[in-house]
Amino acid sequence: MKMDQHFVVLKDPSNKVTSEVYASRNDIVDVAKVDDVSDGLVVQITLKPDFRLDQDYLVRVVQKGDRTQITVLAGNNPPTWATFPDSWRDWVNNKEVQFSAANFIWGHLVGNPDHVTRAQALYEIAAMDDPNIKTSERRQAWLEVAELCGIEDANQIVGTGSRTASLAIPIRIAQKLSKGRPKTHQWQPPVARPLFADPLKSRRVRVAPTAPQREAWLFRNPGALASVQRGLQEAAAGKVSTVAVAELAED
C-alpha cells in the first residue's frame, strides 16, 4: 500500500482551534511533530502498511469555539460517530422530513380553533418554501408556533442557532408533541432518523496530540493511561504513595 500522509493542525491559538486525531487501532500510524511552525502545533501523520483502508479509519475532531467539526482523513469504513454530523445534516435538510414534521404540527394546531387564525399566519412564514423568507424570520415563526403548541421553553427546540439547527426546529416540535402519545399518534418521519453513537463508548485510539517521548507510550495505550490517571487521583486523595504511582507508570 502506498504511504499516505496528513498534516494536521492540532492547536491554532490565533483562530482558537484545537483538534485531536483518532485511529481505529494501535500502531497503524506514525505521528511526528512539525517543528518549523512558529504559532501553534502541527503534526505529520503517516499511515503504516498495516493500515487497512477497508477496515481502519483515521478521524480528526476539530473544536472551534462551540462548534465541532469531524473529518475522516483516511479509511473507507468510518465509525458511526464520525459520520453522524453529516448524516444528521442531510436528514434535517431532507424536504420530505421537513414537510412531514410541518404537516404533523399543523394537524395539532387545527385542533384548537382559538389558534387557527394566528397559526395559519405563522405557518405560512415558517413552513412555506419561500426563498424570500429569512432564516431568522422562519426561526421566530416556528418558536411562536411552538408556544401555540404549549412548548414554552424555547431552549428545548432552538438548538445552536445554525441554519441546520433552525431547519430542525419543526422536527423537534413534532418530537415534543409526540412524546407520551400512543405510537399511532406520534410523528413518524418518512426517512429514518440517523442514530448517534457516543465516541467515548466506541472503539478508537487517540493518536494525536503527541506527548513527550517518555510518555508517548501512554497515548498509544489508553488502558495504561487510564490506570496512571486513576493512580494520580488516588495519590491526590492520599490513598497511595507517589512512589506507587511512579512504579505504575514504569510498568
N, C-alpha and C positions, 0 to 999 in steps of 0.2 A: 504494500500500500504506500502511496506517495505521502510524504510527511506534510502535514497541514499545520500551519502556524497562525496564531491570532495574537495581535497586540491589543491589550485591554487596559483601559484607564480604570484603576481601582479607586483613586481619590483625586478629585479636581476641586481644590478649595475655591478657586475663583468662580466656578459655576455651581458650587455647593452640591457636587455629585460624589456619591460613594457607590461602590459596587462590589459584589462577590461573584465568584465563579464556582459552579458545582459540576461534578462529573458523576457518572453512574457507578464507577468502581475505583478502587485504589490503584495507583501505579499505572494508569493508562495515559498520563500526560506528564510532561516536564514543564516546570514553571521557573522562569528566570526574571529577575528584576532588570528593568532597563534603566541604566544609571545616568544617562545623559538628559534626563528630564529635570528641568530646574524647579518647576512648580507642580507638585502632585506626585502620584505614584503610578507607574505604568509597568506592566509585566508582559513578557512574551510567553505564550503557552503553546507548546508543541505536542501534537498527538503522537503517541508511541505506536509502534507496529501492532501492539495488542489491542489498540482501539478498534472496535468493530462497528462500522457505520450502521449496520442493520440492527444492532442491539444496544450500543452505548450512546451516550449523549454528553454534550458539554453545553452548559447553560449559564448565561450571565444575567444577574439580577441587579438592576440599577435603581438606586434610590436618589431622587432629586426632590427635595422638599417633602411634600405629602404624596408625590407621585411615584409609583413603582412601575418600572418597565422591565419586561423579561424578554430576552433574546436567545434563541437557540443558535449557538455558534457552530456546532457540529453534531452529526448523528441524524439518522433518518427515523428514529423511533423515540421522540422526546416524551418525557413523562407528562401526565395529565396536568399537573400543577403548573408546568411551564407553558402549556398551550391554552390554559383556561382564559387568560385575559383576551386573547384574540377570539376564541370561540364564544365568549360572553358578549363581546362587542358585536360579532356577526349575528348572534341570536337577537340581541336588542334591536339591531338595525333592520332585522327582517320585517318587511312590511306586513306579512301575514300575521306575525306575532303582535305587532303594534295594533293593527286593526282589530284583531281578536280581543285584545285586552280592552281597547276603547269601546267596543260593542258590548262587552260584558258590563263595563261600568255604566254605559248608557241604559242598559236594561235594569240596573239597580236604581238609577236616578228617576226613571219614568214611573217607578212605583210610588213616588212621593209627589202628589200633584202640587204641593206648595213650592216645589223646587224646579218644576219643569221649565218654566219660562227662563229663569236665570241659568239653569243647566244648559238649555239649548244655546244661549248666547256664548257661554263658556266653552261648550263642546265644539262649536264652530271654530273657535280660536285654537283650542287645544288639539283637536283630533283631525282637523282638515289638512290635507296635504297641499298647503299653500306656501310656495317659496317666499312670498312677501311677508309672512309672519315671522318675526324674530324669535330666536330660541328663548330669550328672556320672557317674551310675551307668552309663548306657549307654556313655559315652565310655570309662570304665575297663574295662568288659567287652570292648569292641572292642579295646582295647590288649592285653588278655590273650589274646584270640583271635589277634591279630597275632603275639604271641610264640609261640603254639602253631603258627602257620604258618611260623615261622622268621624272622619280621621282628623283629629285636631293637632296632633304632634307632627309638624312638617318634617322634623328630623328623621322620622321613620321612613320617609319616601323620597327625600330630596337628593340624597347621595352627595357626591363630591362637587357638583356644580359643572362638571364637564358636559360636553354635548351628549356623550353616551349616557351619562347619569341622568340627563334631562329626558332623553328618549325612554329611559327605563322607569320614569315616574308612573305612567299609566300601568305598567306591568306590576309595580309594587302596590299600587292601589288595588288592582284586581286580585293580587295575592292576599292583601289585607282583608278585602271583602269576602274572600273565600274561606278564611280561617274560621274553623268551628262549624262550618256548614257540612251537610251531607255531601258526599263526593259528587253526586249527580247535580248539585247546585254550586259546585266550585268551578272556578275558571280552569279550563283545560286548554293550554296552548297548542296550536296546530303543529308546532315543532318542539320536540323535547328540549327542555332546558338543560344546558351543559352543567355537569356536576363539578364542583370544586374539590380538589384533592389537596389536603394540607401538606405542604412541602416538608414540614418537620416530622411528619409521620411516614414519609416516603423514602425509598432507597436513594440516597445521594451522599456524596463525599465533597466537602469543601476543599478546593484545590488552590484558591486564592481568596483573600490576600495572603501573600507569603509571610512566613515568620522568620525570625533569625535562624541561622543554620542549625544552631544547637537545639532549637525547639521545633524544627521543621517536622520531625517525626510525629509530633503531636497532631499536626494538621492533616497528616496522611492517615492517622489512626484516630477517628472520632471517639472510639471506646476508651482509648488511653487518655485522650484529652478530658473526657467526662470524669474519669477516675481522678485525675490530677485536680480538676476543679472541685470535686467533692472533697478531696483531701485538704485543699486550701480552705474551703468553707469550714470544715471541721476543725482545722487548726485555728482559724479565727475565732471559733466558738470555744476553744480550749479543750476540745475533745481528744486531739492527738498532738504530738510534738512536731515542731518544724523539721526535726531530723527524720521522722517517719515520712513526712511529705516528700522530703528530698530523696529518700530511698525509693519511694513510689515512683517518682519522676525518672529515676535512673533504671528502673526495672525494664 
